[in-house]
């Protein structure tokens, strides 16, 4: 299901060949890359103020995020967003929310391991600035959607989609525990949706995160990236070799792909009636 995944297991070289007209990311002109430092101090300050005012983060979660800083390079607004969203509010009571491993959340789904969330936020951070628009495919527990909504600020918006209504309802309940204003303001929307199709009526997006493996990069999602946008997505057949991929679009709209590492994800579910591609 969309929200299930396991750990990154290495860093293989760039993809030797790409499909559907995607190009290798190391060929992208340096001038087309985004400045990842603009506005960090203001955003970090706002997130720290939120933590101090609300006191919703437990010391155990703070310690867990500190470990992620050391092991994954989590930094800047991504780090503060993870600190602000306590994973315990997104994991059932009989789970182990501060363990760096996936946890079951019901409906045959899991919440990703914290280091995978950290990696996704790090990779997307330049496209999660105030005012940015984001699509989270396979939003599952709602954790990453909430963290990204904090990063894009009141002028941005995040849409999280999952194909199961019970999971969407669960994610809304989770977010409401300490971050209900994200939903009330419309900055964060959690809805039933088809991950293979994305949200064309809401596109284009600055960032897209996909939480389940597609056999190939869905062209519909690539088409929904803004020029200068970025998507991270696991790609590969169920039970076969899968890789975490980064897809970037330059300012002319051309797409580039980079293979980041070997992973194990469940398949991105196809809604009944869709044709195989």
C-alpha positions in Angstrom: 0.0 0.0 0.0 1.1 3.6 -0.5 2.4 4.1 3.0 4.5 0.9 3.5 8.2 1.0 3.0 11.5 -0.2 4.5 15.0 1.3 4.9 17.4 2.7 2.4 20.2 0.2 1.9 23.1 1.9 0.2 24.0 4.5 -2.5 24.4 2.9 -5.9 25.6 5.1 -8.8 23.4 7.2 -11.0 20.9 5.4 -13.2 22.6 4.2 -16.3 19.7 4.8 -18.6 16.3 6.6 -18.2 13.0 6.3 -19.8 10.2 8.5 -21.0 12.6 11.3 -21.9 14.0 11.7 -18.4 17.6 12.8 -18.3 20.4 12.2 -15.8 20.5 14.7 -12.9 24.3 15.2 -13.0 23.8 16.8 -16.5 21.6 19.5 -15.2 23.1 23.0 -15.7 24.4 24.3 -12.3 22.6 27.6 -12.9 19.2 25.8 -12.9 19.5 24.4 -9.4 17.6 26.0 -6.6 19.3 28.0 -3.8 18.7 25.8 -0.8 19.7 28.4 1.8 17.3 31.3 1.1 15.0 32.0 4.0 16.2 29.2 6.3 16.8 31.3 9.4 13.3 32.8 9.5 11.7 29.5 9.0 13.8 27.7 11.6 13.0 30.5 14.0 9.2 30.2 13.4 9.3 26.4 13.9 11.3 26.7 17.1 8.9 29.2 18.4 6.0 26.8 17.6 7.7 24.0 19.6 8.4 26.3 22.6 4.8 27.7 22.7 3.0 24.4 22.3 5.3 22.0 24.2 3.9 19.1 22.1 7.2 17.3 21.5 8.4 14.8 24.1 12.0 14.6 25.2 12.2 11.1 23.7 11.3 12.4 20.3 13.7 15.2 20.6 16.4 12.6 21.3 15.3 10.5 18.4 15.6 13.5 16.1 19.0 14.3 17.5 20.1 10.8 16.4 18.7 11.5 12.9 20.8 14.6 12.7 23.9 12.6 13.4 23.0 9.6 11.1 21.3 11.2 8.2 22.5 14.8 8.0 19.0 16.1 8.8 19.4 19.9 9.2 17.7 23.2 8.8 14.0 23.6 8.5 13.6 19.9 7.8 15.1 19.1 11.2 12.9 21.6 13.0 9.8 20.4 11.2 10.5 16.8 12.4 11.1 18.1 15.9 7.7 19.9 15.8 5.7 16.8 14.7 5.9 14.1 17.4 5.8 10.7 15.8 4.0 9.2 18.8 0.9 11.0 17.6 1.0 9.0 14.4 1.8 5.5 15.7 -0.8 3.3 17.5 -0.5 3.0 21.3 1.0 -0.5 21.1 3.7 0.6 18.7 7.3 1.9 19.2 7.1 5.5 17.8 10.7 6.4 18.6 12.3 3.3 17.1 14.0 4.0 13.8 11.9 1.4 12.0 8.5 1.2 10.2 5.5 0.7 12.5 2.1 -0.8 11.6 -0.8 1.7 11.6 -3.6 -0.6 10.5 -5.2 -1.4 7.2 -2.1 -3.4 6.2 -0.1 -0.2 6.1 2.8 1.3 8.0 4.4 4.6 8.9 7.9 4.9 7.4 11.0 4.6 9.5 12.1 8.1 10.8 15.3 8.0 8.8 13.3 7.7 5.5 11.2 10.7 6.5 14.4 12.6 7.3 15.9 11.7 3.9 12.8 12.7 2.0 12.6 16.1 3.8 16.3 16.7 3.2 16.0 16.0 -0.5 12.9 18.1 -0.9 13.9 20.9 1.4 14.7 23.5 -1.3 11.2 22.9 -2.7 9.4 23.1 0.7 9.9 26.8 1.3 7.1 29.2 2.4 4.6 29.5 -0.4 5.4 26.2 -2.1 2.8 23.7 -3.2 3.3 20.0 -2.4 1.8 16.7 -3.3 2.3 13.7 -0.9 1.2 10.5 -2.7 0.5 7.7 -0.2 0.2 10.0 2.8 -0.7 7.1 5.1 -0.4 8.2 8.7 -0.2 11.9 7.7 3.2 12.4 9.4 5.2 13.6 6.5 2.3 15.6 5.1 2.1 17.5 8.4 5.9 18.1 8.6 5.9 19.5 5.0 2.9 21.7 5.8 4.9 23.3 8.6 7.8 23.9 6.2 5.7 25.6 3.5 4.2 28.1 5.9 0.8 29.8 5.8 1.2 30.9 2.2 1.9 27.3 1.0 -0.2 24.2 0.8 0.2 20.4 0.9 -2.2 17.8 -0.5 -1.8 14.3 0.9 -3.6 11.5 -0.9 -4.1 7.8 -0.2 -6.5 5.4 -1.9 -8.1 4.1 1.3 -10.7 6.2 3.1 -9.9 4.7 6.5 -6.3 5.7 6.2 -7.2 9.2 5.2 -9.6 9.4 8.2 -6.8 8.1 10.4 -4.3 10.7 9.1 -6.8 13.5 9.8 -7.3 12.3 13.4 -3.5 12.1 13.9 -2.9 15.6 12.6 -5.7 17.1 14.7 -4.1 16.0 17.9 -1.6 18.9 17.9 -1.7 20.5 14.5 -5.4 20.9 13.8 -5.0 24.4 12.4 -3.1 23.0 9.5 -6.3 21.3 8.4 -8.7 24.1 9.5 -6.8 26.7 7.5 -6.6 24.5 4.4 -2.8 24.6 4.4 -3.0 20.8 4.6 -5.6 18.7 2.9 -5.8 14.9 3.3 -8.0 13.2 0.8 -8.7 10.0 -1.0 -6.9 9.9 -4.3 -5.2 7.8 -7.0 -1.5 7.9 -6.7 -0.8 7.0 -10.3 -2.8 10.0 -11.5 -1.8 12.5 -8.8 -3.8 15.7 -8.6 -3.7 17.3 -12.1 -6.5 19.8 -11.2 -4.2 21.1 -8.4 -0.9 21.0 -10.3 1.8 22.1 -10.8 3.7 21.3 -7.7 7.0 22.4 -6.4 7.6 19.1 -4.7 6.1 15.6 -4.9 6.8 12.8 -2.5 5.7 9.2 -3.3 5.6 6.6 -0.6 5.3 3.3 -2.6 7.1 1.8 -5.5 6.0 2.3 -9.1 7.3 -0.1 -11.8 8.4 3.1 -13.8 8.2 6.8 -13.0 4.6 7.8 -13.6 4.5 10.3 -16.4 1.4 11.9 -14.9 3.4 12.8 -11.8 6.3 14.1 -13.8 3.9 16.3 -15.8 2.6 17.8 -12.5 6.0 19.2 -11.4 6.7 22.9 -11.9 9.8 24.0 -13.7 12.5 23.7 -11.0 10.4 21.1 -9.2 11.5 17.9 -7.5 10.0 14.5 -6.9 11.3 11.6 -4.8 9.9 8.2 -5.6 10.8 4.5 -5.2 10.9 2.8 -8.6 11.0 -0.9 -9.4 8.9 -4.1 -9.6 7.4 -5.7 -6.6 9.8 -8.3 -5.3 12.6 -7.1 -7.6 15.3 -4.4 -7.5 13.9 -1.1 -6.4 15.7 2.3 -6.1 14.8 5.6 -4.5 14.8 8.1 -7.3 15.1 11.9 -7.5 13.4 13.6 -10.4 14.1 17.2 -11.1 12.7 19.5 -13.7 14.8 22.4 -15.0 13.4 25.9 -15.8 12.6 24.8 -19.3 10.5 21.9 -18.0 12.9 19.1 -19.0 13.0 16.3 -16.4 16.2 14.7 -15.0 16.5 11.6 -12.9 19.1 10.4 -10.3 19.2 7.0 -8.6 19.9 7.5 -4.9 19.9 4.0 -3.3 18.4 0.6 -3.0 15.1 0.3 -1.1 12.2 -2.2 -0.5 8.7 -0.7 -0.9 5.3 -2.2 -1.5 3.8 -1.4 -4.9 2.0 1.8 -5.7 -1.6 0.5 -5.8 -3.5 0.9 -9.1 -7.1 1.7 -8.8 -9.5 -0.8 -10.4 -10.0 -0.1 -14.1 -6.6 1.5 -14.8 -4.5 0.0 -17.6 -1.1 -1.4 -16.9 1.8 0.6 -18.4 
